[in-house]
Amino acid sequence: MIDHSIEPGHGDSVASWTTVIIIMVAVTAGTLFFYLNVPVLVYASAALLVVGLVIGWILKRAGYGVGGSKGAGH
């Protein structure tokens, strides 16, 4: 049987949730704008995806990642 108390968290942190939500919004919007044939907003959605990755990296460096000093585990 697996002891979940010693699991590393599998990304259950503020940094990972924020990153995933931003990326999901970007992909959903990008898909919609692609379907509606609005290339400028497709590229804006792609840029938002990159912004989501950068925000996740910044939050992780700030201590909000798994095992970070400001995470839910502390």
N, C-alpha and C positions, 0 to 999 in steps of 0.2 A: 504494500500500500504506500502511496506517496504521502510524505509529510509536507504539507503546503506551508508550514511555518518557516521552513528553511529555503523556500523557493526564492530566487532573486527578484521576483516581482514581474518579470516579463513585460516591462514597459509601463507598469502601472504607476505613472507619475504625472505631475502637472506638465512637465515638458513634453512627454510623449502624447498625452491626451490633447494638448493644445496643438501640437504639430499635426496629429492625425485629423483633427476637426478642420483645421485650415486647409489641409490637402484635400479632404473630402469635399469641402465647399468649392475649392478651385477646380477639381475634376468635374464635379456636377455642373458648375457654371460653364466650364469650358465645353462640355458635351452639349449643353443646351445651346450655347452660342454657335457651336459648330453646326448643329442641326438647323438653327435659324439663319445660318450663313452671314455671321457678323464677325469677320476676321479680326478686327481690332480688339474686340472683347475676348476672342479666343486667345490672342497673344497676352492680353491683360490677365486672363485666368492662368496662363502658363507662368507669368511673372508672379502671381499670387502664390502659386505652388512653390516657387523658389523662395519667396518670402517666408512661407510656412516652415521650410527646412531651416532657414537662417534663424528664425525665432526659436525653433526647437533647440538648435545648437546653443544659442545665447542662454536660454533657460537652463539647459543642462550645465553649462559653464557657471551659471549663477547659483547652482546648488539645488535646482528643482528636478533633477533627473533621478533615476532609480539609485538609491543609496546616497543621494546628495544630502548636504547639511540642512536644507530647508524642505526636504521631501516629507511625505506622510509617515515615513518610517521613523522619524525622529521626533 
